[in-house]
């Protein structure tokens, strides 16, 4: 029943996209108008306050695409006078476009670097860009190994797989972690992102943090590992795993769920291997610490947790916006949309899609900060 519900939500989102074309959906209404009930997906739309008119352009993280699809659809069902166009171009491209002043906000699975904050002051007149955490969830490690539907790996083994040091599925290290599995003598096809990706940044932060002896590369949005094959976006790498025998890659959980791709359980040192689930990711994200200053809500995640049931390969997607100096023609709609997606109703839509709603304390800070954007 739950799977049917997930598929139904996605089908509605995809249908809306097909009608609108190129992700341009009708969204917001006249100033200071509270929307009536309606819309689709898990979230209620009766509390959406529609403000602003015109086009609202945004781009970035492909990890949050499935969330954005439903958020925009729900919002468009309540508000009518603004087109919201979110392009899932990848975190790196999204930040670059935002810093060029071409979009109202960007989605990024990594917080802004100091030099990016400095550059943002040219776009945010009298202010700077801030990181607003909005979407949490696990980075699933999906695989396609014939005859194997239950696979356990640990950080050192994953590091060696993605750095081309383990190249066969029946390698001794994998056998040791899976003594009862019938592992084939099959070449491992490790796929990574070709685009600059916050998902890559977080995945390699996990490898570096949990297996520093086996992952010598510095975490980055750009893939630094040895060998492997590349594909663009979360959709690209997950599609390659689904169609390639022997494949393995990393992507946001909803891509595994919608593609029916089995995912790796992690041996973290806890009593039992930990599955990539929303609840297990939430346990790990709850250990995050705020490292941003003032209105910047950047978080430091704990990639090395050994807590029972805590899945450590997680990411938080930030919406990046100007704290001050937003363009007058897009500010009302930007605040209205960000207010909705950070609201209890907006966050409630996430869990059915394979995302982790923000912890209450963090969500409250996000809403308070969005209210002060100017």
KAKAMO-V993724 format. One record per residue. N is the residue number from 1. RES is the residue in one letter. PHI is phi in degrees with one decimal (* if undefined). OMEGA is omega in degrees with one decimal (NA if undefined). Layout:
n = (N/N)
res = (RES/RES)
phi = (PHI/PHI)
omega = (OMEGA/OMEGA)
This chain:
n = (1/2/3/4/5/6/7/8/9/10/11/12/13/14/15/16/17/18/19/20/21/22/23/24/25/26/27/28/29/30/31/32/33/34/35/36/37/38/39/40/41/42/43/44/45/46/47/48/49/50/51/52/53/54/55/56/57/58/59/60/61/62/63/64/65/66/67/68/69/70/71/72/73/74/75/76/77/78/79/80/81/82/83/84/85/86/87/88/89/90/91/92/93/94/95/96/97/98/99/100/101/102/103/104/105/106/107/108/109/110/111/112/113/114/115/116/117/118/119/120/121/122/123/124/125/126/127/128/129/130/131/132/133/134/135/136/137/138/139/140/141/142/143/144/145/146/147/148/149/150/151/152/153/154/155/156/157/158/159/160/161/162/163/164/165/166/167/168/169/170/171/172/173/174/175/176/177/178/179/180/181/182/183/184/185/186/187/188/189/190/191/192/193/194/195/196/197/198/199/200/201/202/203/204/205/206/207/208/209/210/211/212/213/214/215/216/217/218/219/220/221/222/223/224/225/226/227/228/229/230/231/232/233/234/235/236/237/238/239/240/241/242/243/244/245/246/247/248/249/250/251/252/253/254/255/256/257/258/259/260/261/262/263/264/265/266/267/268/269/270/271/272/273/274/275/276/277/278/279/280/281/282/283/284/285/286/287/288/289/290/291/292/293/294/295/296/297/298/299/300/301/302/303/304/305/306/307/308/309/310/311/312/313/314/315/316/317/318/319/320/321/322/323/324/325/326/327/328/329/330/331/332/333/334/335/336/337/338/339/340/341/342/343/344/345/346/347/348/349/350/351/352/353/354/355/356/357/358/359/360/361/362/363/364/365/366/367/368/369/370/371/372/373/374)
res = (X/X/X/X/X/X/X/X/X/X/X/X/X/X/X/X/X/X/X/X/X/X/X/X/X/X/X/X/X/X/X/X/X/X/X/X/X/X/X/X/X/X/X/X/X/X/X/X/X/X/X/X/X/X/X/X/X/X/X/X/X/X/X/X/X/X/X/X/X/X/X/X/X/X/X/X/X/X/X/X/X/X/X/X/X/X/X/X/X/X/X/X/X/X/X/X/X/X/X/X/X/X/X/X/X/X/X/X/X/X/X/X/X/X/X/X/X/X/X/X/X/X/X/X/X/X/X/X/X/X/X/X/X/X/X/X/X/X/X/X/X/X/X/X/X/X/X/X/X/X/X/X/X/X/X/X/X/X/X/X/X/X/X/X/X/X/X/X/X/X/X/X/X/X/X/X/X/X/X/X/X/X/X/X/X/X/X/X/X/X/X/X/X/X/X/X/X/X/X/X/X/X/X/X/X/X/X/X/X/X/X/X/X/X/X/X/X/X/X/X/X/X/X/X/X/X/X/X/X/X/X/X/X/X/X/X/X/X/X/X/X/X/X/X/X/X/X/X/X/X/X/X/X/X/X/X/X/X/X/X/X/X/X/X/X/X/X/X/X/X/X/X/X/X/X/X/X/X/X/X/X/X/X/X/X/X/X/X/X/X/X/X/X/X/X/X/X/X/X/X/X/X/X/X/X/X/X/X/X/X/X/X/X/X/X/X/X/X/X/X/X/X/X/X/X/X/X/X/X/X/X/X/X/X/X/X/X/X/X/X/X/X/X/X/X/X/X/X/X/X/X/X/X/X/X/X/X/X/X/X/X/X/X/X/X/X/X/X/X/X/X/X/X/X)
phi = (*/-64.6/-62.7/-62.0/-65.7/-59.9/-64.3/-65.0/-61.2/-65.3/-62.4/-64.3/-63.1/-64.1/-62.0/-64.4/-64.9/-63.7/-67.6/-79.4/77.8/52.3/65.8/-88.9/-116.6/-69.1/-132.9/-65.7/-116.1/-71.6/-56.5/55.7/-114.7/-86.6/-72.9/-82.2/-68.1/149.3/80.5/-134.7/83.7/-81.5/-83.0/-76.2/-119.4/-70.0/-102.5/-74.5/-100.7/-87.5/-139.5/87.2/-141.5/103.0/-100.4/-119.5/-101.9/-151.6/-158.1/138.9/-40.8/-84.0/-63.0/-95.9/-55.2/-64.3/-68.1/-62.0/-55.1/-75.2/-58.6/-65.8/-64.4/-61.3/-65.8/-67.4/-70.5/-101.7/-129.1/-121.8/-106.6/-132.0/-92.2/-101.4/-125.1/-107.5/-103.9/-81.6/-85.6/104.5/-59.2/-60.5/-65.6/-63.4/-65.3/-58.6/-63.4/-63.2/-68.0/-88.9/77.9/-91.8/-131.6/-76.9/-155.5/-125.6/-106.2/-142.7/-85.8/-133.5/-68.5/-62.2/-83.4/-52.9/-68.8/-71.5/-62.9/-60.4/-61.8/-64.1/-67.2/-75.5/-93.9/-91.8/-61.2/82.3/-147.2/-157.6/-75.3/-127.2/-93.8/-116.8/-59.5/-134.9/-130.3/-117.4/163.6/-82.4/-91.0/-79.4/-106.3/-91.5/-144.4/-136.6/-124.6/-53.4/84.6/-120.5/-114.8/-144.1/-128.6/-112.3/-134.0/-121.7/-61.2/-60.4/-68.4/-61.3/-59.3/-70.1/-63.3/-81.0/-111.8/63.2/-95.8/-116.8/-121.8/-125.7/-71.7/-97.5/-58.4/-58.6/-64.8/-73.8/-60.9/-61.4/-81.5/-134.2/-63.5/-99.3/-85.6/-93.3/-81.7/-80.5/-81.0/-130.5/-67.1/-79.4/-109.8/-89.0/-106.1/-129.7/-74.8/-84.3/-92.0/-64.3/-137.6/-66.0/-64.3/-60.6/-57.8/-69.6/-62.8/-75.6/-64.2/-63.7/-60.2/-67.8/-74.2/-93.2/-141.4/-62.6/-75.0/-110.3/-117.6/-89.1/-81.5/-80.1/-58.8/-164.7/-68.6/-89.1/-64.8/-115.8/-68.2/-91.3/70.9/80.7/-123.5/-119.5/-148.2/-90.1/72.9/-61.1/-64.1/-67.6/-70.1/-67.5/-64.0/-64.7/-63.2/-62.7/-103.9/-116.6/-65.5/90.5/-80.8/-150.8/-162.1/-124.2/-166.2/-62.9/-56.8/-63.5/-69.5/-68.9/-64.6/-69.7/-90.2/54.0/-100.7/-65.2/-123.7/-72.1/-92.8/-100.2/-86.4/-101.0/101.7/-74.0/-63.1/-133.1/-57.0/-108.6/-85.0/-78.3/-132.2/-60.5/-64.2/-67.8/-67.3/-59.7/-62.7/-74.0/-64.9/-63.7/-88.5/-66.1/-117.4/-74.9/-114.8/-72.8/-105.7/62.1/-79.0/-82.1/-109.2/-59.1/-115.4/-109.0/-86.7/-99.6/-84.3/-114.4/-59.5/-116.9/-62.6/-60.4/73.7/-99.3/-92.2/-84.8/-87.6/-124.6/-141.5/-122.2/-90.5/-101.7/-93.4/-106.9/-141.3/-75.8/-74.1/-139.2/85.3/-65.5/-65.4/-59.5/-75.2/-113.5/-57.4/-58.4/-69.2/-59.7/-64.8/-61.6/-68.5/-65.8/-63.5/-63.8/-70.8/-90.1/-72.4/-60.0/-66.7/-63.1/-69.0/-65.6/-74.3/-78.1/-62.0/-65.5/-96.3/92.0/-109.0/-102.7/-57.7/-63.9/-55.0/-53.7/-61.6/-70.0/-60.3/-62.5/-66.4/-62.4/-60.3/-65.1/-71.3/-57.7/-62.9/-96.6/-59.3/-147.1)
omega = (179.8/179.4/178.9/-179.2/177.7/-177.8/179.8/178.6/-179.4/-179.2/178.1/180.0/179.9/178.6/178.7/179.5/-178.4/179.8/-174.0/-177.9/174.6/176.3/178.4/-176.2/174.2/-178.4/-149.5/-178.4/-175.4/-176.1/172.7/178.0/177.6/-175.5/173.0/-179.6/-178.9/-178.7/-176.8/-178.7/-173.6/-172.8/172.4/179.6/-174.1/-177.0/179.1/176.8/-174.2/177.9/175.8/178.6/176.5/-176.9/176.3/-177.5/176.8/179.3/176.6/-171.6/172.0/178.3/-178.5/-176.5/-176.9/175.1/-179.5/179.2/-177.4/177.1/-178.5/179.0/178.2/-178.4/-179.5/177.4/-177.7/-172.1/-165.4/-166.0/177.7/174.8/174.8/-177.9/177.4/179.7/-178.8/-173.2/-173.9/-174.2/-177.5/179.7/179.9/178.6/179.4/-179.5/178.4/-178.8/174.8/177.4/-175.3/-176.5/180.0/175.0/179.8/172.2/179.8/178.7/173.3/176.9/179.4/173.2/-178.0/-179.2/177.4/175.7/177.9/178.6/-175.9/-178.6/175.8/-180.0/-178.8/-174.4/-179.3/-179.8/178.8/177.8/176.9/178.5/179.6/179.5/-174.6/-175.7/174.9/175.7/180.0/165.3/-179.2/171.1/-176.8/-177.9/178.1/-179.6/-176.8/177.6/-179.2/-179.9/176.9/-173.0/177.2/174.3/174.2/-175.0/178.5/-179.9/176.4/179.4/-179.2/177.4/-175.4/174.2/174.4/176.5/169.4/-170.2/179.3/-177.6/177.3/176.0/-176.0/-178.9/179.1/177.7/-178.9/179.6/-176.7/-173.4/-176.9/-177.6/175.1/-175.5/-176.5/172.5/-170.3/179.4/175.8/176.7/-176.8/179.8/174.3/-177.9/175.8/-179.6/173.3/-166.6/172.7/176.4/174.8/-179.9/-179.0/179.1/-179.6/171.2/176.2/-179.1/-178.9/-177.8/-174.7/-179.4/-175.4/179.8/-176.6/177.4/-173.5/-176.8/175.8/177.0/-178.5/175.5/178.2/-177.0/-178.1/-178.1/-178.7/174.8/-177.3/179.3/-173.4/173.1/-174.1/173.5/176.8/178.8/-178.0/-177.9/179.2/177.3/178.7/178.0/-177.1/-173.4/-175.2/177.0/-179.0/-173.7/173.0/176.7/-177.3/179.4/-178.0/-167.4/-175.7/176.2/175.1/-178.7/-177.4/-179.5/-178.0/-179.9/178.8/-176.7/-178.5/167.1/-175.1/168.4/-176.1/-172.2/173.0/-176.1/-177.5/175.2/-173.5/-179.4/175.5/176.4/178.5/-177.6/179.9/175.8/179.8/178.5/178.4/-178.3/179.9/177.8/-178.8/178.1/176.4/178.6/175.9/-178.9/177.7/-179.0/176.8/-173.2/178.0/-176.5/171.6/-177.0/178.4/-177.1/-174.8/-179.3/174.5/179.4/-179.8/176.4/179.3/-179.4/-166.9/179.7/-175.5/171.2/169.8/176.3/178.9/163.0/-175.6/-177.0/175.9/174.1/174.7/176.2/174.2/178.8/-175.0/-175.8/-178.5/-175.9/-177.5/-179.3/177.7/-179.7/-179.7/-178.0/179.4/175.3/179.1/-172.7/176.0/-178.8/177.5/179.3/179.8/179.8/179.7/179.8/-169.0/-168.6/179.1/-178.9/179.5/176.7/177.7/174.9/-179.0/170.4/-173.3/-177.2/-180.0/-179.5/179.0/179.1/179.3/-179.7/179.9/-179.8/178.5/-179.3/-177.3/179.7/-177.0/NA)
